[in-house]
Amino acid sequence: MLSTQYIFLIAALLCFLTFLVLYGVRANRIAGIDEILMATLLGTLGNLLYAFGRELPPLLAYEAANGVYAAASASLFIGYRRLFKQRPYRRVMLVAVLLFTLAAAFFHYVLDSFLGRSALVSLFQAGIAAGIAMALLQARTHWDKPYYTKLFILFVCGVVAVGHLGRVLWQIVAPVSPTSLLQPSTASILFLSAATVALPAIAFGGLLLAHRRIVSMAEEAANRDFLTGAWSRRAFFNMGKHELVRAARTGRPLAIMLVDFDNFKPINDQYGHDAGDRVLVSFTHRAEAALRAIDCLARMGGDEFAVLMPETDLAGATAAAYRLKKSVETGKSGDGLVGVTLSIGVSVLQQGDSLKTLLKRADIALYEAKAKGRTQVVCHPVASAG
């Protein structure tokens, strides 16, 4: 069986390896990662101090080791709170670590009691584990799939809390109470093996959460137009296919409008591309305010936008097109939309339509709007002048 010293050295190695992996994630600026990174670094140092406790001066072997490891756990708690955008309680944790270290010194210099120090450490670590689990549960309404990462963290926190409380109970009722953290008894080694792996395991859970956050950010970046913040062409086609399936299943209407600026090129030519960019951004903000929350506004390229409108028939889509047109063309001088006019083509889903044919009809309607002198709304197959 491994000695207690080897267990602490293995735990220190696990903490350091987790630190190295987390350091690579740090560049993505995910909230909470810096604190979890610090926790693994402090955990590495704390485990090393525990491992060489017999060779070190008492101040390092007891107060420093306990204080550093408590600080590592507190930093882990703060990191998790920040990961879920919750109040981090930094000052509370700082005071808790200071009081913990003073209490550990009390059970060393005033009342020399290994049981007192051990119970203090176990209760502190159990409280941290419970706090991390609570932070996770408080954020459960914002959980996204897959759920296994959250369940893994909750499981580890539960094992840590129950294990530390069980350790205190065992030390109280044991026929021969242990006198040292490095005492090579079977029970002590089992408890230490579980406890020392806890910090790198929970930190690894934070790494998994951060990785999922990075993937979500990458997906969001891929699905959003970098300039305007509207949905991208790719996202529009993905949503369109989904809405077509839903409309076919439910029999509910679905409409699309294609929007094109009538005089965008002169803006770029006369005022420069920066002015054109500001117009596109202003249009997006104005359009999102005029449309419903369920409507999908996407930039298809250049100054052409598309709007996917679920649960919308021809009359509703036409009304939405005129509302959008009026909202943009009555813009104030401050938003750069003065003088901007729109041509809009509208089409509605018909039996047997694919997304391609639905878009094709909207494009034909848009072409007709341009041919009629622009600043028009044209519906396909029923056309109406603007």
C-alpha positions as CSV (number, residue, x, y, z in Angstrom):
1,M,0.0,0.0,0.0
2,L,1.2,3.5,-0.8
3,S,2.6,5.5,2.1
4,T,0.9,8.8,3.1
5,Q,3.9,10.7,1.8
6,Y,3.5,9.2,-1.7
7,I,-0.2,10.0,-1.7
8,F,0.5,13.7,-1.1
9,L,3.2,13.7,-3.8
10,I,0.8,12.1,-6.3
11,A,-1.9,14.6,-5.3
12,A,0.7,17.4,-5.9
13,L,1.5,16.0,-9.3
14,L,-2.2,15.9,-10.2
15,C,-2.7,19.5,-9.1
16,F,0.3,20.6,-11.1
17,L,-0.8,18.7,-14.3
18,T,-4.3,20.3,-13.9
19,F,-2.6,23.7,-13.6
20,L,-0.8,23.2,-16.8
21,V,-3.9,22.2,-18.7
22,L,-5.9,25.1,-17.2
23,Y,-3.1,27.5,-18.1
24,G,-3.8,26.8,-21.7
25,V,-7.5,27.6,-21.3
26,R,-6.6,30.9,-19.5
27,A,-6.0,32.7,-22.8
28,N,-9.8,32.5,-23.6
29,R,-10.5,34.9,-20.6
30,I,-13.3,32.7,-19.1
31,A,-14.4,34.2,-15.8
32,G,-13.3,32.1,-12.8
33,I,-10.4,30.3,-14.6
34,D,-7.7,32.5,-12.9
35,E,-9.0,31.5,-9.5
36,I,-9.2,27.8,-10.3
37,L,-5.7,28.1,-11.8
38,M,-4.5,29.6,-8.5
39,A,-6.3,26.8,-6.6
40,T,-4.3,24.1,-8.4
41,L,-1.0,26.0,-7.9
42,L,-1.8,26.4,-4.1
43,G,-2.9,22.8,-4.0
44,T,0.4,21.7,-5.5
45,L,2.3,23.7,-2.8
46,G,0.0,22.5,0.0
47,N,0.4,18.8,-0.9
48,L,4.2,19.2,-1.0
49,L,4.2,20.8,2.5
50,Y,2.0,17.9,3.8
51,A,4.3,15.3,2.1
52,F,7.5,16.6,3.7
53,G,5.9,17.5,7.0
54,R,8.3,15.4,9.1
55,E,11.3,17.1,7.4
56,L,10.1,20.7,7.7
57,P,9.9,23.1,10.6
58,P,6.6,22.9,12.5
59,L,5.5,26.3,11.3
60,L,5.6,25.1,7.7
61,A,4.4,21.6,8.4
62,Y,1.3,22.7,10.3
63,E,0.2,26.3,9.9
64,A,1.6,26.9,6.4
65,A,0.5,23.6,5.0
66,N,-3.1,23.9,6.4
67,G,-3.3,27.6,5.5
68,V,-2.1,27.1,1.9
69,Y,-4.4,24.2,1.3
70,A,-7.4,26.1,2.8
71,A,-6.5,29.0,0.5
72,A,-6.5,26.6,-2.5
73,S,-10.0,25.4,-1.6
74,A,-11.2,28.9,-1.1
75,S,-9.8,30.0,-4.4
76,L,-11.6,27.0,-6.0
77,F,-14.9,28.1,-4.4
78,I,-14.4,31.7,-5.7
79,G,-13.6,30.4,-9.2
80,Y,-16.8,28.3,-9.4
81,R,-18.9,31.3,-8.2
82,R,-17.4,33.4,-11.0
83,L,-17.9,30.7,-13.5
84,F,-21.6,30.9,-12.8
85,K,-21.6,34.7,-12.6
86,Q,-22.4,34.7,-8.9
87,R,-21.1,36.9,-6.2
88,P,-17.6,35.5,-5.4
89,Y,-17.4,36.4,-1.7
90,R,-13.6,37.1,-1.9
91,R,-13.5,39.0,1.4
92,V,-15.5,36.4,3.2
93,M,-13.2,33.7,1.9
94,L,-10.1,35.7,2.9
95,V,-11.4,36.1,6.4
96,A,-12.4,32.4,6.6
97,V,-8.9,31.3,5.6
98,L,-7.2,33.6,8.1
99,L,-9.5,32.4,10.9
100,F,-8.9,28.9,9.9
101,T,-5.2,29.3,10.0
102,L,-5.4,31.0,13.4
103,A,-7.5,28.1,14.7
104,A,-5.0,25.6,13.4
105,A,-2.3,27.4,15.2
106,F,-4.4,27.3,18.4
107,F,-4.7,23.5,18.2
108,H,-0.9,23.4,17.8
109,Y,0.6,25.9,20.2
110,V,-2.1,26.5,22.8
111,L,-4.0,23.2,22.8
112,D,-1.9,20.6,21.0
113,S,-4.5,18.4,19.5
114,F,-4.2,16.5,16.2
115,L,-7.9,15.6,16.5
116,G,-8.7,19.3,16.8
117,R,-6.6,20.2,13.8
118,S,-8.0,17.3,11.8
119,A,-11.6,18.1,12.6
120,L,-11.0,21.7,11.7
121,V,-9.5,20.8,8.3
122,S,-12.3,18.3,7.5
123,L,-15.1,20.7,8.4
124,F,-13.5,23.5,6.4
125,Q,-13.1,21.3,3.3
126,A,-16.6,19.8,3.7
127,G,-18.0,23.3,3.8
128,I,-16.1,24.4,0.7
129,A,-17.4,21.3,-1.2
130,A,-20.9,22.0,-0.1
131,G,-20.5,25.7,-1.2
132,I,-19.4,24.6,-4.7
133,A,-22.2,22.2,-5.0
134,M,-24.7,24.9,-3.9
135,A,-23.3,27.3,-6.5
136,L,-23.8,24.7,-9.2
137,L,-27.3,24.0,-8.1
138,Q,-28.2,27.6,-7.9
139,A,-27.2,27.9,-11.6
140,R,-29.2,24.8,-12.7
141,T,-31.8,26.9,-14.6
142,H,-28.9,27.9,-16.9
143,W,-27.4,24.4,-17.3
144,D,-26.9,23.4,-20.9
145,K,-26.3,19.9,-22.3
146,P,-24.4,17.7,-21.8
147,Y,-25.2,17.4,-18.1
148,Y,-22.6,14.8,-17.1
149,T,-20.0,17.5,-16.2
150,K,-22.3,19.1,-13.7
151,L,-23.3,15.7,-12.3
152,F,-19.7,14.7,-12.0
153,I,-18.9,17.8,-10.0
154,L,-21.9,17.3,-7.7
155,F,-20.8,13.7,-7.2
156,V,-17.2,14.7,-6.3
157,C,-18.4,17.5,-4.0
158,G,-20.8,15.0,-2.3
159,V,-18.1,12.4,-1.8
160,V,-15.7,15.1,-0.4
161,A,-18.2,16.4,2.1
162,V,-19.4,13.0,3.3
163,G,-15.8,11.7,3.4
164,H,-14.5,14.5,5.5
165,L,-17.4,14.3,7.9
166,G,-16.9,10.6,8.1
167,R,-13.2,11.1,8.8
168,V,-14.1,13.3,11.8
169,L,-16.6,10.7,13.1
170,W,-14.0,7.9,12.6
171,Q,-11.3,9.8,14.5
172,I,-13.7,10.4,17.4
173,V,-14.9,6.8,17.8
174,A,-11.7,5.0,16.7
175,P,-10.3,2.8,19.5
176,V,-6.8,4.2,18.8
177,S,-7.0,7.8,17.7
178,P,-4.4,8.8,15.1
179,T,-1.7,11.3,16.1
180,S,-0.3,12.4,12.8
181,L,-1.5,13.1,9.3
182,L,1.3,10.9,8.0
183,Q,0.5,8.0,10.2
184,P,0.6,4.9,8.0
185,S,-2.7,3.2,9.1
186,T,-5.1,1.6,6.5
187,A,-8.0,3.9,7.4
188,S,-5.8,7.1,7.3
189,I,-4.4,6.1,3.9
190,L,-7.9,5.5,2.5
191,F,-9.3,8.8,3.8
192,L,-6.2,10.7,2.6
193,S,-6.3,9.1,-0.9
194,A,-9.9,10.3,-1.4
195,A,-9.4,13.7,0.2
196,T,-6.2,14.6,-1.7
197,V,-7.6,13.7,-5.1
198,A,-10.7,15.9,-4.4
199,L,-9.1,19.3,-5.2
200,P,-7.7,18.3,-8.6
201,A,-10.9,16.5,-9.4
202,I,-13.1,19.5,-8.7
203,A,-10.6,21.8,-10.6
204,F,-10.8,19.4,-13.5
205,G,-14.6,19.8,-13.4
206,G,-14.1,23.5,-13.7
207,L,-11.9,22.9,-16.7
208,L,-14.7,20.8,-18.3
209,L,-17.1,23.7,-17.7
210,A,-14.7,26.2,-19.2
211,H,-14.2,24.0,-22.2
212,R,-17.9,23.8,-22.8
213,R,-18.1,27.6,-22.4
214,I,-15.3,28.0,-25.0
215,V,-17.2,25.7,-27.4
216,S,-20.4,27.6,-26.9
217,M,-18.5,30.9,-27.6
218,A,-17.0,29.4,-30.8
219,E,-20.5,28.2,-31.9
220,E,-21.9,31.7,-31.2
221,A,-19.1,33.3,-33.1
222,A,-19.7,31.0,-36.1
223,N,-23.5,31.7,-36.0
224,R,-23.3,35.5,-35.7
225,D,-22.2,38.1,-38.2
226,F,-19.1,39.6,-36.8
227,L,-20.1,43.2,-37.7
228,T,-23.8,43.6,-37.0
229,G,-24.4,40.8,-34.5
230,A,-27.2,39.5,-36.6
231,W,-27.4,35.7,-37.3
232,S,-25.0,34.5,-40.0
233,R,-26.0,32.9,-43.3
234,R,-25.0,29.5,-41.9
235,A,-27.2,30.0,-38.8
236,F,-30.1,31.1,-41.0
237,F,-30.1,28.0,-43.1
238,N,-29.8,25.8,-40.0
239,M,-32.8,27.5,-38.3
240,G,-34.7,27.6,-41.6
241,K,-34.4,23.8,-42.0
242,H,-35.6,23.3,-38.4
243,E,-38.5,25.6,-38.9
244,L,-39.5,24.0,-42.1
245,V,-39.7,20.6,-40.4
246,R,-41.7,22.1,-37.5
247,A,-44.1,23.9,-39.9
248,A,-44.6,20.6,-41.9
249,R,-45.3,18.7,-38.6
250,T,-47.7,21.3,-37.1
251,G,-49.3,22.8,-40.2
252,R,-48.5,26.3,-38.9
253,P,-47.5,29.0,-41.4
254,L,-44.0,30.2,-42.1
255,A,-42.7,33.3,-44.0
256,I,-39.5,34.7,-45.2
257,M,-38.6,38.3,-46.2
258,L,-35.5,39.3,-48.0
259,V,-34.4,42.9,-47.4
260,D,-32.0,44.9,-49.6
261,F,-30.8,48.5,-49.2
262,D,-31.7,50.7,-52.2
263,N,-28.8,53.1,-52.0
264,F,-26.0,51.4,-50.0
265,K,-23.2,51.6,-52.6
266,P,-23.4,55.5,-52.8
267,I,-23.0,55.6,-49.0
268,N,-19.8,53.5,-49.2
269,D,-18.5,55.5,-52.2
270,Q,-19.2,58.9,-50.7
271,Y,-18.6,58.5,-47.0
272,G,-16.3,55.4,-46.9
273,H,-16.8,51.8,-45.6
274,D,-16.8,52.9,-42.0
275,A,-20.0,54.9,-42.6
276,G,-21.4,51.9,-44.5
277,D,-20.6,49.6,-41.5
278,R,-22.4,52.0,-39.1
279,V,-25.5,52.0,-41.3
280,L,-25.5,48.2,-41.3
281,V,-25.2,48.1,-37.5
282,S,-27.9,50.8,-37.0
283,F,-30.2,48.9,-39.4
284,T,-29.7,45.7,-37.4
285,H,-30.6,47.4,-34.1
286,R,-33.6,49.1,-35.6
287,A,-34.8,45.8,-37.3
288,E,-34.4,43.8,-34.1
289,A,-36.6,46.3,-32.3
290,A,-39.2,46.2,-35.0
291,L,-39.4,42.4,-35.3
292,R,-40.6,39.8,-32.8
293,A,-38.3,37.9,-30.5
294,I,-39.1,34.6,-32.4
295,D,-38.1,36.2,-35.8
296,C,-34.6,35.4,-37.0
297,L,-32.7,38.3,-38.6
298,A,-29.7,37.2,-40.6
299,R,-27.1,39.0,-42.7
300,M,-26.9,37.0,-45.9
301,G,-24.0,39.1,-47.3
302,G,-23.2,42.7,-48.1
303,D,-26.3,44.8,-47.5
304,E,-28.8,41.9,-47.9
305,F,-30.6,40.6,-44.9
306,A,-33.2,37.8,-44.5
307,V,-35.9,37.4,-41.8
308,L,-37.3,34.0,-41.0
309,M,-40.8,34.5,-39.4
310,P,-42.3,31.4,-37.8
311,E,-46.1,31.3,-37.1
312,T,-46.6,34.0,-39.8
313,D,-49.0,34.0,-42.7
314,L,-48.8,36.3,-45.8
315,A,-50.8,39.1,-44.2
316,G,-48.7,39.0,-41.1
317,A,-45.4,38.9,-43.1
318,T,-46.6,41.8,-45.2
319,A,-47.5,43.9,-42.2
320,A,-44.1,43.1,-40.6
321,A,-42.3,44.1,-43.8
322,Y,-44.0,47.5,-44.0
323,R,-43.4,48.0,-40.2
324,L,-39.7,47.3,-40.7
325,K,-39.5,49.6,-43.8
326,K,-41.2,52.5,-42.0
327,S,-39.0,52.0,-38.9
328,V,-35.8,52.3,-40.9
329,E,-36.8,55.0,-43.3
330,T,-37.9,57.3,-40.5
331,G,-34.5,57.1,-38.8
332,K,-33.0,60.0,-37.0
333,S,-29.8,61.7,-38.1
334,G,-27.9,60.2,-35.1
335,D,-28.1,56.6,-36.3
336,G,-26.9,57.1,-39.9
337,L,-30.1,55.8,-41.5
338,V,-31.3,59.2,-42.8
339,G,-32.0,58.8,-46.6
340,V,-31.8,55.0,-46.4
341,T,-34.6,53.1,-48.2
342,L,-35.4,49.4,-48.4
343,S,-36.7,47.0,-51.0
344,I,-38.3,43.9,-49.5
345,G,-39.5,40.6,-51.0
346,V,-41.8,38.4,-49.0
347,S,-42.8,34.7,-49.5
348,V,-44.8,32.2,-47.5
349,L,-44.4,28.5,-47.2
350,Q,-46.4,26.4,-49.6
351,Q,-47.0,22.7,-49.7
352,G,-43.9,20.8,-51.0
353,D,-41.6,23.8,-50.5
354,S,-38.0,23.4,-49.5
355,L,-36.0,26.2,-48.0
356,K,-34.3,26.8,-51.3
357,T,-37.7,27.3,-53.2
358,L,-39.1,29.5,-50.4
359,L,-36.0,31.7,-50.6
360,K,-36.1,31.7,-54.4
361,R,-39.7,33.1,-54.4
362,A,-38.7,35.8,-51.9
363,D,-35.7,36.6,-54.1
364,I,-38.1,36.9,-57.1
365,A,-40.3,39.2,-55.1
366,L,-37.3,41.3,-54.1
367,Y,-36.2,41.6,-57.8
368,E,-39.7,42.8,-58.7
369,A,-39.5,45.4,-55.9
370,K,-36.3,46.7,-57.4
371,A,-37.8,46.7,-60.9
372,K,-40.8,48.7,-59.8
373,G,-38.6,51.6,-58.8
374,R,-37.3,50.3,-55.4
375,T,-38.5,51.3,-51.9
376,Q,-41.2,48.7,-52.4
377,V,-42.6,45.7,-50.6
378,V,-43.6,42.9,-52.9
379,C,-45.2,39.6,-51.9
380,H,-44.9,36.4,-53.9
381,P,-47.1,35.0,-55.3
382,V,-49.5,37.9,-54.5
383,A,-47.8,41.2,-55.2
384,S,-48.7,44.6,-53.7
385,A,-47.1,47.9,-54.4
386,G,-45.4,50.0,-51.7
